[in-house]
Amino acid sequence: MNQPITTFSFPTTTLFGAGSIAELTARLRQMNVNRPLVVTDPGVVKTEAFNLLKQALGEKTQGHAWYLYSGVHPNPVENDVVEGAAAYRDGRCDGVIAFGGGSALDVGKAIRLLIKRPDLQLDKFNYQDDWSNLAPCVCIPTTAGTGSEVGRSSVITLPATKRKAVLFHPALLAKLVILDAELTRGLPPRLTAATGIDALTHCIESFTCPVFHPMCDGIALEGIHLTVDALPHAYHDGNDLDARGKMLMAAAMGAVAFQKDLGTTHSLAHPLSTLCGLHHGTANALCLPFVMELNAERKPGLYRRVGLACDLDVVKATDAEADLVTINFIRQFIIDLGLHLGLRAYGVSETLLEALTEQAFQDPCHRTNPVPVTAADLRALYLAAL
């Protein structure tokens, strides 16, 4: 086997289990964090999950106050990072608690870049610069989707380019992750579904990505299995902590797996968030079945093992039959979670096709799609998804 030299690296210390938020202050003490900045969005501060965080932190942490920045947008922008860094400096903080969905986690991780380099404009971020000794960060997700808590990157929309930028560096990895199902108990069904399909898309696209990484492949397949088993339960009964916990783990597994890279679904989804304001998980859900159809047509048998992970009877099926059964299952799985297909219903029209296609083709994710795609392919996929 003639394989290129690659580097394998896996994530950080993770606390998993309902009620694990109670260990937060002890863990902060171990990290010598006395004045943490909590980074979140305005919706999260109104939730029971935030009340649980406040109970864990108390009025003060280790005799010192904790501070709050809650200005994160649903699709985070550079100014969120700038304002968060200013709040960190104003509070003379010494660590970050990124708390919420993927947007809050991404901003919390990225703030530390501006703490180290206050003059940095994010469109000038350079992987080769010295990013050692960033402020310690604890990531605590309140949704089960992006897996940003175990990621080494932040996705931020930059005004200089009007596009989402992926700021990647191993130093961005959180020092501690807490996966507490109690914090996702109040997540509404629709958001439970959208974030869960985000996790599923990560697992499917990373598994079929042609980059050689068998450890990630195994994690992706088990992430698919967990999601198919647990997401319907979490969707129909938000108090099912077993299902909620499994979805938190599946989301983290998806993010571990996609260090392989992703595929065309994500290239389509990113502009739908930037230009149309769609939730990232919803955008993935609306595009995934159409991308799977194109990929299977050009590479038959691609989704057989995905089907097996879904407990489908595809062992003796032909390649084409296995793909068809699996794609139909995924499509119906999405619909059964209340995410009816059709971009038009979400405000996307044909007038946006050219702009969407241009941004999608410039997005790097499709470069690791299992089959090559052209700009014309991406346009056709958007048209089909309408």
PENORNOR-V186446 format. One record per residue. N is the residue number from 1. SS is DSSP state (a for helix, b for strand, c for the rest). PSI is psi in radians with two decimals (999 if undefined). OMEGA is omega in whole degrees, 0 to 359 (* if undefined). Layout:
((N SS PSI OMEGA) (N SS PSI OMEGA))
This chain:
((1 c 2.13 180) (2 c 1.71 183) (3 c 2.53 176) (4 c 2.72 176) (5 c 2.24 179) (6 c 2.88 179) (7 c 2.22 177) (8 c 2.33 179) (9 c 2.37 182) (10 c 2.81 198) (11 c -2.71 199) (12 c -3.13 177) (13 b 2.31 184) (14 b 2.26 170) (15 b 2.22 182) (16 b 2.33 174) (17 c 2.57 178) (18 c 2.25 180) (19 c -0.02 184) (20 a -0.25 176) (21 a -0.41 181) (22 a -0.35 181) (23 a 0.01 188) (24 a -0.88 185) (25 a -0.65 177) (26 a -0.68 179) (27 a -0.66 176) (28 a -0.71 179) (29 a -0.73 179) (30 a -0.50 180) (31 c 0.06 182) (32 c 0.62 176) (33 c 2.04 183) (34 c -0.45 184) (35 c 1.31 184) (36 b 2.58 170) (37 b 2.11 174) (38 b 2.18 180) (39 b 2.15 181) (40 c -2.97 179) (41 c 2.87 186) (42 c -0.44 178) (43 c -0.69 184) (44 a -0.61 183) (45 a -0.23 179) (46 a 0.07 189) (47 c 2.86 174) (48 a -0.55 178) (49 a -0.73 179) (50 a -0.61 175) (51 a -0.68 177) (52 a -0.65 176) (53 a -0.78 180) (54 a -0.68 178) (55 a -0.68 180) (56 a -0.68 181) (57 a -0.52 187) (58 c -3.12 177) (59 c -0.54 179) (60 b 2.74 177) (61 b 2.05 179) (62 c 0.66 178) (63 c -0.07 181) (64 b 2.67 180) (65 b 2.68 167) (66 c 2.73 189) (67 b 2.82 188) (68 b 2.31 164) (69 b 2.07 186) (70 c 0.58 184) (71 c 0.26 185) (72 c 2.31 177) (73 c 2.77 179) (74 c -0.69 169) (75 c 1.70 194) (76 c 2.53 181) (77 b 2.91 185) (78 a -0.63 182) (79 a -0.47 174) (80 a -0.73 180) (81 a -0.73 180) (82 a -0.84 180) (83 a -0.69 179) (84 a -0.72 178) (85 a -0.66 178) (86 a -0.71 178) (87 a -0.68 178) (88 a -0.80 181) (89 a -0.72 180) (90 a -0.64 179) (91 c -0.01 184) (92 c 0.83 183) (93 c 2.85 180) (94 c 0.30 177) (95 b 2.88 183) (96 b 2.37 167) (97 b 1.86 178) (98 b 2.06 192) (99 b 2.07 177) (100 b -2.59 177) (101 c -2.99 184) (102 a -0.58 181) (103 a -0.84 179) (104 a -0.69 180) (105 a -0.74 179) (106 a -0.76 180) (107 a -0.76 180) (108 a -0.73 179) (109 a -0.70 185) (110 a -0.50 179) (111 a -0.63 185) (112 a -0.42 176) (113 a -0.69 181) (114 a -0.33 172) (115 a -0.71 179) (116 a -0.67 182) (117 c 1.43 185) (118 c -0.40 182) (119 c 0.00 187) (120 c 2.28 165) (121 c 2.25 191) (122 a -0.47 177) (123 a -0.16 177) (124 a 0.16 179) (125 c 2.32 182) (126 c 2.08 180) (127 c -0.58 187) (128 c -0.22 179) (129 c 2.91 180) (130 c 1.89 179) (131 c 0.44 178) (132 c 2.77 174) (133 c 0.69 172) (134 c 2.74 178) (135 c 2.47 179) (136 c 2.55 184) (137 b 2.33 171) (138 b 2.21 179) (139 b 2.22 182) (140 b 1.75 181) (141 b 2.51 173) (142 c 0.10 171) (143 c 2.82 180) (144 c 1.53 184) (145 c -1.22 190) (146 c -0.60 186) (147 c 0.23 182) (148 a -0.41 181) (149 a -0.51 180) (150 a 0.26 182) (151 c 2.79 178) (152 c 0.38 184) (153 b 2.86 173) (154 b 2.37 179) (155 b 1.98 186) (156 b 2.36 175) (157 b 2.22 185) (158 b 2.29 179) (159 c -0.49 182) (160 c -0.54 183) (161 c -0.28 185) (162 c 0.55 179) (163 b 2.79 173) (164 b 2.31 176) (165 b 2.44 176) (166 b 1.90 177) (167 b 1.90 186) (168 b 2.30 169) (169 c 2.40 179) (170 a -0.48 181) (171 a -0.32 179) (172 a -0.22 181) (173 c 2.35 178) (174 c 2.62 177) (175 c -0.48 180) (176 b 2.45 174) (177 b 2.36 175) (178 b 2.08 178) (179 b 1.69 185) (180 c 1.96 183) (181 a -0.46 178) (182 a -0.53 184) (183 a -0.26 179) (184 a 0.02 184) (185 c -0.64 185) (186 c 0.11 181) (187 c 2.19 182) (188 c 2.69 182) (189 a -0.76 183) (190 a -0.73 179) (191 a -0.57 173) (192 a -0.77 180) (193 a -0.85 184) (194 a -0.78 180) (195 a -0.63 179) (196 a -0.69 177) (197 a -0.52 173) (198 a -0.84 178) (199 a -0.75 180) (200 a -0.74 180) (201 a -0.72 177) (202 a -0.79 182) (203 a -0.78 182) (204 a -0.81 183) (205 a -0.64 179) (206 a -0.66 179) (207 a -0.71 184) (208 a -0.15 173) (209 c 2.34 187) (210 c -0.06 178) (211 c 2.43 182) (212 c 1.97 177) (213 c 1.34 186) (214 a -0.47 177) (215 a -0.76 177) (216 a -0.62 179) (217 a -0.79 179) (218 a -0.72 179) (219 a -0.71 180) (220 a -0.77 181) (221 a -0.71 178) (222 a -0.57 175) (223 a -0.69 175) (224 a -0.82 182) (225 a -0.79 180) (226 a -0.76 183) (227 a -0.80 181) (228 a -0.60 179) (229 a -0.77 193) (230 a -0.57 188) (231 a -0.76 177) (232 a -0.64 179) (233 a -0.77 179) (234 a -0.62 180) (235 a -0.77 185) (236 a -0.42 181) (237 c 1.67 183) (238 c -0.26 179) (239 c 0.05 178) (240 c 1.62 186) (241 a -0.48 176) (242 a -0.84 179) (243 a -0.72 178) (244 a -0.76 179) (245 a -0.73 178) (246 a -0.64 179) (247 a -0.64 174) (248 a -0.73 179) (249 a -0.71 179) (250 a -0.68 179) (251 a -0.78 178) (252 a -0.68 179) (253 a -0.69 178) (254 a -0.71 180) (255 a -0.62 173) (256 a -0.77 183) (257 a -0.62 187) (258 a 0.20 164) (259 a -0.26 169) (260 a -0.58 186) (261 c 3.09 187) (262 c -2.52 185) (263 c -2.80 190) (264 a -0.56 179) (265 a -0.74 181) (266 a -0.58 175) (267 a -0.60 176) (268 a -0.65 186) (269 a -0.67 185) (270 a -0.85 177) (271 a -0.51 178) (272 a -0.54 175) (273 a -0.78 184) (274 a -0.83 187) (275 a -0.48 186) (276 a -0.11 178) (277 c 0.27 180) (278 c 2.47 171) (279 c 2.40 187) (280 a -0.74 180) (281 a -0.68 177) (282 a -0.77 179) (283 a -0.73 177) (284 a -0.78 182) (285 a -0.68 184) (286 a -0.36 183) (287 a -0.47 190) (288 a -0.89 184) (289 a -0.59 181) (290 a -0.66 176) (291 a -0.73 179) (292 a -0.70 178) (293 a -0.81 179) (294 a -0.80 181) (295 a -0.76 182) (296 a -0.62 178) (297 a -0.64 184) (298 a -0.30 179) (299 c 1.35 184) (300 c 2.47 179) (301 c -0.02 184) (302 c -0.60 189) (303 c 0.24 179) (304 a -0.87 183) (305 a -0.48 171) (306 a -0.76 177) (307 a -0.72 177) (308 a -0.69 178) (309 a -0.45 176) (310 c 0.10 182) (311 c 0.56 177) (312 c 2.62 182) (313 c 1.43 183) (314 c 0.19 184) (315 c -0.80 184) (316 c 0.04 181) (317 c 2.70 170) (318 c 2.92 179) (319 a -0.81 182) (320 a -0.72 179) (321 a -0.74 180) (322 a -0.76 178) (323 a -0.80 183) (324 a -0.81 180) (325 a -0.76 182) (326 a -0.79 181) (327 a -0.74 178) (328 a -0.67 178) (329 a -0.83 181) (330 a -0.73 179) (331 a -0.84 181) (332 a -0.61 178) (333 a -0.78 179) (334 a -0.80 181) (335 a -0.71 181) (336 a -0.31 177) (337 c 0.25 174) (338 c 0.12 180) (339 c 1.37 183) (340 c 2.34 186) (341 c 2.64 179) (342 c 1.85 183) (343 a -0.51 181) (344 a -0.65 181) (345 a -0.27 181) (346 a 0.29 174) (347 c 0.19 179) (348 c 2.28 182) (349 c 2.93 180) (350 a -0.45 182) (351 a -0.33 181) (352 a -0.06 188) (353 a -0.78 184) (354 a -0.78 180) (355 a -0.73 178) (356 a -0.79 182) (357 a -0.73 180) (358 a -0.83 180) (359 a -0.69 181) (360 a -0.70 181) (361 a -0.49 177) (362 a -0.30 179) (363 c 2.35 186) (364 a -0.26 188) (365 a -0.64 184) (366 a -0.24 180) (367 a -0.35 175) (368 a 0.42 171) (369 c 2.63 181) (370 c -0.38 174) (371 c 2.59 179) (372 c 2.56 176) (373 c 2.60 178) (374 c 2.99 174) (375 a -0.63 178) (376 a -0.65 176) (377 a -0.76 182) (378 a -0.72 177) (379 a -0.76 180) (380 a -0.63 178) (381 a -0.74 175) (382 a -0.77 182) (383 a -0.75 178) (384 a -0.65 182) (385 a -0.29 179) (386 c 999 *))
